[in-house]
């Protein structure tokens, strides 16, 4: 069952690649596929010594809304490891460093329309450092119990896909 790419058009728009592939399917039919190609990313579930989760409330311009999230970001350089990126994003967005890291694997948030892969981590042994936000980041920090976070998830208030994946993977691994 071979899929053959007959032609491909790539356009770079800011940090996104837009790709249009003309493909011959295994049955001989031709189909056009378009998708976004952009950097891989990370998401961190930070857990304090009191078992509180450090959550963010962040303004997201694409949906013009303040959203509950976990610390996350993109892997900027191809040779940067997901773990090093996760450590950087945790400190930049929350002002905390972590001593202990648990690899929760990765996932594809929307493989039908993007090539993005996000690596998930849990972080513990937190110590205060210094928050270093980008000029476009507006972030409020909140320490929530796992029960409070579960409630936000159940009520549909916490919609951050990578955060949802991180919480689920963590619970499946730890429970």
Order of alpha helices (4+ residues) and beta strands (2+ residues): beta-beta-beta-beta-beta-beta-beta-alpha-beta-beta-beta-alpha-alpha
